Amino acid sequence: MEYLRWRFNGVTFIGYKIQNSTPVFGEISHLSDMPIRISDIQRPGSYELVAGYRFRLSYAPPKWYLLPPEHSVLKVSPNYEVVDAINNSLVNRVVMFGIKPCDFNAIAVLDEILTSKHPIYVKRRSSIVAMIIEECLEPAETCFCSITGTGPTVLRGYDLAYARLDENTVIFKPGSTLGEEIIKATGLRVAVQEQVETYYSTLERAVGIMNTRLPRLEEIQRALRKSVKNEKLWRALSEKCTGCGNCNYVCPTCFCIEIVDRVEESHTIRTALWTACRTYTYGLVAGGHFRRDLYMRYRHFVLHKFLFYSKQTRGLLGCVGCGRCTTWCPLGLDLKETLVRVVKEVD
C-alpha cells in the first residue's frame, strides 16, 4: 500500500472493510481495516462473521463507489439553468484493493453498459488507477462463479492478484507492468514449488465444489429460453419472493436508476436513486403496468441476468455467480435452486 501511495501521490484505497463490526465497501486507511482475520458463512438468507481468514465479500460490491445508491446529477437554478454539473465528491486516484474476481468481472459488465451512457459512472471509473484482486480459494455455500466464468481466479485485465494459501501465507501474481513493479518494490520471495502446487490444487478443488451445484451454463441458458412461456413454472419458482428488491440492490451488475428532482429554496437538485426491477413500481407506467404479477418480475430478473445482458455487453453475462442475491434474500430464495429446477423441468 505504501508503494502505491508513493507511486500515485495521494491515492485512495477502496475495498471491503469492517466498519462498526459490519463488512462494507469503502475507503481503506490501513490494512487493519480489512477483514484479514475474519471469515464469512453465507447461506440462503443468512450471513455470519466468524474468526478465520477466508473472507469472501460484503453485501456492497464496487458498484457502491462507481454508481452510488444516491448521487446528484446536476443543480438547476430557478431560471432553469444548470449551475453545477457533476461533482459527487470525486477522489482523483483510486486503487480497488482486495476485490474478488466476481466483482472485478462485474465492473467489466458495467463498463459495457454505462461507459457511453452515465457521466458519473465514467468519471468515477476513470479515477481507478489500479486493480488489486484477492482470489477465492474456498467458495461460500451461495457461490457459483465457476459456472459463470467469473472466478475463482483472474486471468487478465488486473494489475496484481493474491490468494491466501493459509492464515500466514499469501501468494501473489502480477497481471501488468504495474503489478510487476509492486512485487519488485516489496521484495517478495519467489514462491516454492510446493506453494504453487497448493495454490493450483486448492483452486481446482474450489471449482470442483461449485461445478457440482449447477448444470453447465449452456444447459441453463437453453432451458431458460424454453421456459419463457411456462407461467405455471415461474409462478411456482417465485412463490417465496416478496418483491422487496434486495437482490437488485446487492447485485454487482444491476444498474437501473430513477430520477428525482428535489426543490430547495434557491435551486433544484436532480438526484439519481437506485431502483429495482423486482419491485412493483418498477413496471408501473402512465398507461398501466407491464409486469403486474410478481412471477413476471422474478422471471425477468433471471432471464435478464442469463440471457438479455449479453445482448448489451458483447456476450458478458449479467450474473457473476457471487451469490449475494441468495445470501441477502430475507426469505432465502436460492437462485441456484431456481436454475436447477428450470433445467430439470424444461430442458
DASUL-V14563 format. One line per field, one symbol per residue. phi: phi as a letter, one per 40 degrees, with the letter a starting at -180 (. if undefined). psi: psi as a letter, one per 40 degrees, with the letter a starting at -180 (. if undefined). A space follows every 10 residues. Layout:
# DASUL-V14563
phi->???
psi->???
This chain:
# DASUL-V14563
phi->.ccccccbfg cbcbacabbf gbcbbacbca dcccccbbbb bbbdgaabbb ciabccaccb cddcccaddb accabbcdcg bcbaccbffc ccbbbcbgcc dccccccccc dccbdcbbcc dcccccccba bbbbccbacc cccaccccgb icbbbagbba baaccacbbb bbacbacccc dcccccgccc ccdcccccdc cccccccccc cccaccdccc cccccccdcc ccccccccdc cbgcgdcccc ccbcbcbbbb cbcbcbabbc bbbdbbcccc ccccbdciac acccccccdc dccccbbcdc cbbfhcccbb gcgdcccccc bgcccccccc cccccbc
psi->dddddddegf ihhhahihhf ehhahahhdi dedigdfiih hhihehhhhi iaeghciidh idddddgidh hhdihhieef hhehahcffh idhhhhheii dddddddddd dddededhdd dddddeehei hhhhihehii deifdddefe aeiidieidh iiihdadehh hihieidddd dddddefiih iidddddddd dddddddddd eediiidddd ddddddedeg dddddddede hefdedddde heehehiihh hhhadeihhh hhiiiheeid edehideahe gdiddddddd dddddedddd eeffehiehe fdeddddehe efhhdddddd dddded.
